[in-house]
Amino acid sequence: MFDKKLKFQNNLKKIINIFSGFKKSYKLKFFIYYLLILLFLAWVLTTNLSLKTDISQNPLNTNGKEKFSFIDALFTAGSAFSDTGLTVISIFDQFNLFGQIIVLFLIQLGGIGLTVLKYIFIRAIGKKIGFTDSLAFNDERGYSKLGSSESIIITTIILIFGLQFISSITLMFHFHYYHPDTATNLNVNNSTDFKNFNNLIGQLNNNYFLSFWYGWFHSTSAINNAGFDIFGNNSLIYFSTDYFFQFIMLFLLMVGGIGFPVYFEIWQKIKYKFVYKKSYRYSLLFKFSVISYFFITFFSILLVFMFESLSHSPNGVDNIVNNSTYSFQSNNKAPALFSDSNYSWTQKVFFVIFNTQSTRNAGFATLPMQQFSSYTKIIFSLLMWVGASPCSTGGGIRGTTLFIVVLALWKKIKGEKQINIFKKRISLNLVSSAFIVFFASCVLLLISTMICNTSLYETKYISIKDYGVLDSFFTICSGFGTTGLSTGFTYYLNTASKIITIIVMFIGQLTISNTLILTTSKKFTERKRKINYAKEDILIG
């Protein structure tokens, strides 16, 4: 008995020693805070305080027999916190105003971070941010310049809340004077859904407070790259011809996705030029973020135009539509986008531009993903995997990571040992980290897609046969890139698929690098570094 007790104590000490390396980890500290807040708010979402009714409003469960489960609430809360936008229910149908406020709070929390909210509170009571809070901000947002922490926080607050307020007022007047007949019925779902949307627009026309709430919700969702909407089950599809609204959304998506240090350095450039009368040199992060963001955006738009042009066929190319969710034509087939006579060329151009840009970090859609070709959906999946820029509200491996990997491969092909760009040298440690993030994300997506693919074998829904592996891959990439675009497959996810998607969304928001740090004991890694072994080379392919 004594031996067993002693053995138990020794094992407990080992466990404590392993996790003792986490004591000074701000990342773990804030991760635990986030997790506790998330679990609590997920529980609140399941109560009658948040729900319109106590039954699920899932379009696939309209018989009123299936309850809104905690796993569905956790999925929704996790999607909101990670600024993803994937849902297994309809936010508009499921939640009342209080529930929508909770979802919006989680979106804001995931977008600007707990540190920024703490900073707002500290400054409100007349105190200054401390050194430990600066460290926490760097750990949370992934920024390396300690001395600039408070300045970036201030820039973030002014930028996000300032643009949210301005865009909310703009959208308030836009929604208030928006004519119901302006919306375009694309035969999505059914005519009842379109009538409900028109009824909602009618309410917005008669209520300034409701118009402001809709403006604030969608501007917050856009600038935080969340992709949530409260217009119904079809994202922004009914606004496919409202180019003013689309322009505002695209602008807010870009602001949230390009990274806050970019705006901080632009402000520094202006201040140095006009106040200090000195020159200011942009950092390598600024150049990489801007170039990678806009290059990937323009190049991907050209690719989508090319693939959609190749899919120009009256019968459609691989555009299988789930007839239980969409009703374009008979035989579950939708015509290829560029072949569809229902759309003008202006609409088609905006379809490509808006939805391609949305895959970078947003999740809003003005056209069902099913009407894009399979080739385009693969491009969309890869764009969601890459994601936005570092220190932004988006997810993915980040555009700068891909930029470094491609640059390193190009330098290797040219036979150059050093990676020099913009008169700066990139360290080999950074290149190694970029490759780790690159390949670790590939393994994560492969395993997650295999798990998510188990939903295809569910016999509960007959229409599941209209989906395939590409839909599973698309969903996982959407979660990892914290994008939120869906082909409609999320409504069919089983419990295992929902759990793995929640994990993927968290990793996408937290980044691969931070996730590896979180799951590695500091003392364990330090002990490993003390051991140096003899070097020996092996043959590779």
Secondary structure, 3 states (H helix, E strand, C coil): CHHHHHHHHHHHHHHHHHHHHHCCCHHHHHHHHHHHHHHHHHHHHCCCCCECCCECCCCCCCCCCCECCHHHHHHHHHHHHCCCCCCCCCHHHHECHHHHHHHHHHHHHHHHCHHHHHHHHHHHCCCCCCHHHHHHHHHHHCCCCHHHHHHHHHHHHHHHHHHHHHHHHHHHHHHHCCCHHHCCCCCECCHHHHHHHHHHHHHHHCCHHHHHHHHHHHHHHHHCCCCCCCCCCCCCHHHCCCHHHHHHHHHHHHHHHCCHHHHHHHHHHHHHHHCCCCCCCCCHHHHHHHHHHHHHHHHHHHHHHHHHHHCCCCCCCCCECCCCCECCCHHHECCCHHHCCCCCHHHHHHHHHHHHHHHHHCCCCCCCHHHCCHHHHHHHHHHHHHCCCCCCCCCCCCHHHHHHHHHHHHHHHCCCCCEEECCEEECHHHHHHHHHHHHHHHHHHHHHHHHHHHHHHCCCCHHHHHCCHHHHHHHHHHHHCCCCCCCCHHHHCCHHHHHHHHHHHHHHHHCHHHHHHHCCCHHHHHHHHCCCCCCCCCCCC
